[in-house]
Amino acid sequence: MTLRIDVVSDVICPWCFLGKRRLDKALSMIPEVKAEVIFRPFFLDPTIPPEGLDRHAYMVAKFGEERLKTIHDPLIAAGEAEGVPYRFDKITRTPNTLNAHRLLRWAQPTGVQANVAEALFMAYWHYGQDVSDPEVLKTIAVINGFKADQISGLLASDADIDKVAAEVVQAQEIGVTGVPTFILGNKYGVVGAQSPDYIAEAIKKVAQER
């Protein structure tokens, strides 16, 4: 039996990148559990306009100049422990992630969703790329087997905008208020980027119950 794990996350959530890597490690620790991982959309900040915002101004407005000096320290330390190569100094924009979530949705049926998720996280958190830029998204898509014309056409259309929005609402309706949230077997939730050991134990427990 395969255990479904729904990962509710957002590309511009740094803890979600850490959570993905910790989930990967947790699954490698319990090879006896067969899991199907599906990434689900969430908007960390639904007020971000389609064109995005200047990251420094956005972060100062949110946290203040003084707090901003040290706010990333826990993430950097946790990232170093898990091999997550954050480069906060390279990020200049806080993008709207609707199109990134659409790409993740299109990647799921072809079996490359996890690779696309990893590429999106790396693009933003390591290379400082704008993951709302159609060219950035097209590059990631093509590397993962999409045809360039196909993905350009999809991104230029309204395809699945309503479905992404509906999934975000659904996540809120079942009580997801923060990300990452891992929903195990459509029944149990693990909230936050918990340690690989913690996630592995939770997955094992749910798998055994099933």
N, C-alpha and C positions, 0 to 999 in steps of 0.2 A: 504494500500500500504506500502511496506517495502522500506525504504531508504537505499541504499547501501553506506557504508563508507569504502573506501580503505585507509588503513593506510600504507604509505610507510615509512619503518623504518629499522634500523639495531640493532641487539642484543647488539653490543658493543657501541651503542650511548646512553650515560646516559640520555640525554634529551628525547630520545625515550621511555625509561622506565617511566619517569615523564609524558610524553605525553599520554602513555597508561592509566596510573592511572587517569589522568585528563579527558580523554575521558570516562572512566568508570563512573566517578563521574558526568560528564555532562549528560550522558545517563540516569543515575538514577534520575536526576533532571527533565527530560522530559519523563515520562513514557508513555505519549500519542503518542510518536513517536516510531514506530517499526523500528529497524535498523538491518541491516546485516553487521557485521564488518569483513573485510577481510584484513589480513596482507600481504603486498607486499614487495618483497626484495629490498634492497639497500645496496651498499658497501660503508661504511663510508670512508674506505681507500682501494681501489682496489689493492694497491701495496703490501699488507700484504701477505707473502708467506703462502703456505698450512700449514706449521709447526708452524706459528705464530711467535711472537717476544717477547723478554723480555719487560715487560710493562714499567719498570722504565727507561730503556735505550731509549725506543721508545718515551716516553713522554718528556724526557729531550731533545732529538733530535728535537722534534716538538715545544716545548714551552720554553725550557731553565730551568735550575735548580732553578733560583730565582722565576720565575713566577709559577713554579710547586707547590711552597709552599702554595699558596693561590688560585690556579686555580679552585679547587673544592668547595670553600666556598659557592658560590651562589647556586650550586646544592644541597649541604648538607642542606642549609637553606630552599630551595624550597621543598626538599624531606621530611624534618621534617614536613612541613605544610601539605603535601599530604600523609603522611604515607609511603613514599618510603625509605626503609631501606638501603641506600647506605653504603657499607663498603669498601671504596677505599683501606684501608690498607691490605685487604686480597687478592687483585688482583695482580698476579705476571706475567701473560701473556696477551698479546694483540692477540687474536686468529683470524684466518681467519674464516669467518662466512658462507661460502658456504654450509656446511653440516647442519648448524642450519637453514638456509633458506630452504633447501630441506625438512627438517623435518617439518617445518611450512607449506610447500606446501602440504605434504602428510596428515597433520592433518586437513586441511580445509574441504575436502569432508566428513569427519566423524563427523564434528561438534565440535571438541575439539581444534581448532586452538587457540582460545583466551586463553585457559588453558595452552597450550604448550608455547605460547608467554610469559605468566606470569611466567611460570616455568623457561624458558630460561633467562629472565631478572633477576629473583631471583638467579638462579644458578651463574650467572656471577657477578652481582652487589652487592649481599648480601653474598653469600658463597665463592666468589672468584674462582669458578670452571672454568676450561677451556672448553668452549662450542664448541670447535672443536674436543674434545676427544670423540670418538665413544661410550665409556662406559658411559660418562655423558649423551650423547644424547639418548642412549638406555634406560637408567634409566628413563629419562623424558618421553620417548615414551611409555614404558611399563606401567608406572603409569597412562598414558592417554589412555590405551586400546589396544596398539599395541602388537603383539606377538614378543618376544625377537628375535627369529630366523628370522622372517620377517624383522624387522628393521635392524638387523645386515647385512642381505643380501643386503638390499637396500643401506645402507651406504657404503658397500664395492664395490658397483657397480657404474656405471656412470649415473644411472637413474636420469633424470630431471635436470642434470647439465646445459644442453643447454637451458631448459625452464626457469630456474632461471636467467641465463645470459640474455636471451631475455627480461624478465620482467624488469631487471635493465636498459637495454638499452631503453625500452619503457618509463620508468619513466623519464629518462634523456631527451628523445625526446619530452615529453609533458611539459618539463620545470622544473622538480624537481631537484633542486641543493642542497637542504639541507633537513635534516630529524629531527623530524618527519614531514611529510606532510599528511594532511587528505584530501582526495578527496571525496566530498559529492555529491552523486547522479550522479557521473561520469561527473560532470560539474564544481563545485566550489571547490577551494582549500583553506584550512587553513594551513598556514605554521608555524611551531614551536610549542613548548609545551605551547600553550596559556592557559589562566585560564579556569577552568570548566565553568564559566559563559559565557565567550566569545564563547567557543565551543558549548555550549548548545544553545545560541542564533543563531549561524550560522546554526546549524542543524535544529532548528525550522523554520528558515526563508526558508531554501531550501525545507523542508518538506511541508510547506504551499504553496510554489510556485508550487509544484508538485501536 
